[in-house]
Amino acid sequence: HPPPFPLALHSGPDKPGTPPPPPPKKMSLSLEDQHRNARKVCMEAEHLLQQASSPASGPEAQGQAVAGAKTLLDQAKGLLANMDSLVAAESASKREMWRAKAQNLREELRSLSGAFERESRRIGSKEQEEADRAALFGARGAVGSIAAPSAEDVENNVSLKRSTAAVDDLEARGMHMLGSLSGQKEMLKGAHKKVLDVMNTLGVSNSLIRVIERRQTMDLVWMAVGMVVTIVILSVTWIYFRRK
């Protein structure tokens, strides 16, 4: 006859000689996960750098944004190093693709690092100017020989600060755009070469290829003209606000 109640399992302490169960193994991130995390970190760092360069942010918020961007950039560099070590283990068919992705990520990191350096120098120079101004006004107050600045002087000083911040913001955005264009230029070069190879394979006429090359040359000329016009506008703006 079966017992009226199920037999209870023994739940007492383990024997002294029984070893503890091994801890679960941690799964390492794949190459796709490393690349996805690195792209996410770069986007967050770019957002913080834009916040730091915005005139609407206060000095304290700008300093915190730059510090956060530095931490994120260091984290992205570590992820890129992990990607470089994992690319070698990929198959030959996927290795070139991941090398191209790693190179694009490296170019983006180089551009963001340049923007971080510019923002750090700008914030440092502003802090130094504030310290020098505070020391100067403190010395004037101690001597008492120079009158306090008038309301018009204070207003002009605030207007000058705003103009300088706007010019710095335009410069930072322009440098970031140039860095992005530099990375896209390398990608377009490879794509252009592949397109020409495909066209030669399909038997496209030489006249059409010359038209494409001429169009590319004109695009470069227009880009150079646009850069020169942008530099002239920024220079005129800076000279105008400085004279004002």
C-alpha positions in Angstrom: 0.0 0.0 0.0 1.3 3.5 -0.8 2.0 5.7 2.2 -0.8 8.1 3.2 1.5 11.1 3.0 4.4 11.8 0.5 7.8 11.2 2.0 9.6 14.5 2.9 13.0 15.0 1.4 16.0 15.5 3.7 16.7 19.2 4.0 19.3 19.0 6.7 22.8 20.6 6.5 25.3 19.2 3.9 28.0 16.9 5.0 31.2 18.5 6.0 33.1 17.0 3.1 30.7 18.1 0.4 32.1 21.0 -1.6 29.9 24.1 -2.3 28.3 24.4 -5.7 30.4 26.4 -8.2 29.3 29.9 -8.9 27.5 30.6 -12.2 29.8 31.7 -15.0 29.4 35.3 -16.2 28.6 35.6 -19.9 31.0 38.0 -21.7 29.4 40.5 -24.1 29.5 39.7 -27.7 31.0 41.9 -30.4 27.5 43.2 -31.4 26.7 44.1 -27.7 30.1 45.9 -27.4 29.4 47.9 -30.5 25.8 48.7 -29.4 26.9 49.8 -26.0 29.8 51.9 -27.4 27.4 53.7 -29.8 24.9 54.4 -26.9 27.7 55.8 -24.8 29.0 58.0 -27.6 25.5 59.4 -28.1 25.1 60.2 -24.4 28.6 61.9 -24.4 27.6 64.0 -27.5 24.4 65.1 -25.7 26.4 66.2 -22.6 28.9 68.1 -24.8 26.0 69.9 -26.5 24.5 70.7 -23.1 27.9 72.1 -22.0 28.3 74.3 -25.1 24.7 75.7 -24.8 24.6 79.3 -23.5 21.4 78.4 -21.6 23.3 76.2 -19.2 24.9 77.7 -16.2 28.6 77.4 -15.3 28.0 74.7 -12.8 25.8 72.7 -15.1 28.4 73.0 -17.9 31.2 71.8 -15.6 29.1 68.8 -14.6 28.3 68.0 -18.2 31.9 68.1 -19.2 32.9 65.8 -16.3 30.1 63.4 -17.3 31.2 63.4 -20.9 34.8 62.6 -19.9 33.6 59.6 -17.9 31.5 58.4 -20.9 34.4 58.9 -23.3 36.7 56.8 -21.2 34.0 54.1 -21.0 33.6 54.2 -24.8 37.4 53.8 -25.3 37.4 50.7 -23.1 34.5 49.2 -25.2 36.4 50.0 -28.4 39.5 48.2 -27.0 37.4 45.2 -26.2 36.0 45.3 -29.8 39.5 45.3 -31.2 40.4 42.2 -29.3 37.2 40.4 -30.4 37.5 41.3 -34.1 40.5 39.0 -34.5 38.4 36.0 -33.4 35.7 36.6 -36.0 35.6 34.7 -39.3 37.2 36.2 -42.4 33.9 37.1 -43.9 32.8 39.2 -40.9 36.2 40.5 -39.9 36.4 43.3 -42.5 32.9 44.5 -41.6 33.7 44.7 -37.9 37.0 46.4 -38.6 35.1 49.1 -40.6 32.6 49.6 -37.8 35.4 49.8 -35.2 37.2 52.4 -37.4 34.0 54.5 -37.7 33.6 54.4 -34.0 37.2 55.4 -33.5 36.7 58.4 -35.8 33.6 59.4 -33.8 35.5 59.1 -30.5 38.3 61.2 -31.9 35.8 63.9 -32.9 34.1 63.8 -29.5 37.4 63.9 -27.7 38.3 67.1 -29.7 35.0 68.7 -28.7 35.6 67.7 -25.1 39.1 69.3 -25.1 37.6 72.5 -26.6 34.9 72.7 -24.0 37.3 72.0 -21.2 39.6 74.8 -22.3 36.7 77.2 -22.7 35.3 76.5 -19.3 38.7 76.7 -17.8 39.4 80.1 -19.4 36.0 81.3 -18.2 36.7 80.3 -14.7 40.1 82.0 -14.8 38.5 85.2 -16.2 36.0 85.1 -13.3 38.7 84.6 -10.8 40.8 87.4 -12.3 37.8 89.7 -12.4 36.9 88.9 -8.8 40.5 89.6 -7.7 40.5 92.8 -9.6 37.3 94.1 -8.1 38.4 93.0 -4.7 41.6 95.0 -5.0 39.6 98.0 -6.2 37.3 97.7 -3.3 40.2 97.5 -0.9 41.9 100.6 -2.3 38.7 102.5 -2.7 40.2 104.8 -5.3 38.0 103.6 -8.2 34.3 103.9 -8.3 32.0 100.9 -8.7 31.0 100.0 -12.3 27.9 101.7 -13.5 24.7 99.9 -14.6 25.6 100.5 -18.2 29.0 98.9 -17.8 27.5 95.9 -16.2 24.9 95.6 -19.0 27.6 95.9 -21.6 29.7 93.2 -19.8 26.7 90.8 -19.8 26.0 91.5 -23.5 29.6 90.8 -24.3 29.5 87.5 -22.4 26.4 86.4 -24.2 28.0 87.3 -27.6 31.2 85.4 -26.7 29.2 82.4 -25.6 27.2 82.4 -28.8 30.3 82.6 -30.9 31.9 79.8 -28.9 28.8 77.7 -29.4 28.8 78.3 -33.2 32.5 77.4 -33.3 32.0 74.2 -31.3 29.1 73.2 -33.6 31.1 73.9 -36.7 34.1 71.9 -35.5 31.7 69.0 -34.6 30.2 69.2 -38.1 33.6 69.2 -39.7 34.6 66.1 -37.7 31.4 64.3 -38.8 32.0 65.3 -42.4 35.6 63.9 -42.2 34.3 60.6 -41.0 31.6 60.5 -43.7 34.2 61.4 -46.3 36.1 58.2 -45.7 33.0 56.2 -45.9 32.0 57.8 -49.2 35.4 57.2 -50.6 35.0 53.5 -50.1 31.5 53.5 -51.4 32.5 55.5 -54.5 35.3 53.1 -55.3 32.9 50.1 -55.0 30.3 51.8 -57.2 32.9 52.5 -59.9 34.1 48.9 -59.8 30.5 47.7 -60.2 30.0 50.1 -63.1 33.1 48.9 -64.8 31.9 45.4 -64.3 28.5 46.1 -65.8 30.1 47.9 -68.7 29.0 51.5 -68.0 30.4 54.0 -70.5 33.5 56.1 -69.7 31.5 59.3 -70.4 29.1 58.6 -67.5 32.0 57.8 -65.2 33.5 61.2 -66.1 30.2 63.0 -65.4 30.1 61.3 -62.0 33.7 62.4 -61.2 33.0 65.9 -62.4 30.0 66.1 -60.1 32.1 64.9 -57.2 34.7 67.7 -57.9 31.9 70.3 -58.0 30.5 69.0 -54.7 34.0 69.5 -53.2 34.2 73.0 -54.6 30.8 73.9 -53.2 31.7 72.5 -49.8 34.9 74.6 -49.8 32.9 77.7 -50.8 30.4 77.0 -48.0 33.3 76.6 -45.4 34.8 79.9 -46.5 31.5 81.7 -46.3 30.8 80.2 -42.8 34.3 81.4 -41.6 33.7 84.9 -43.0 30.3 85.1 -41.3 31.7 84.0 -38.0 34.6 86.4 -38.3 32.3 89.4 -39.1 30.0 88.4 -36.2 32.9 88.2 -33.8 34.4 91.6 -34.9 30.9 93.2 -34.8 30.2 92.1 -31.2 33.7 92.9 -30.1 33.5 96.5 -31.3 30.1 96.8 -29.8 
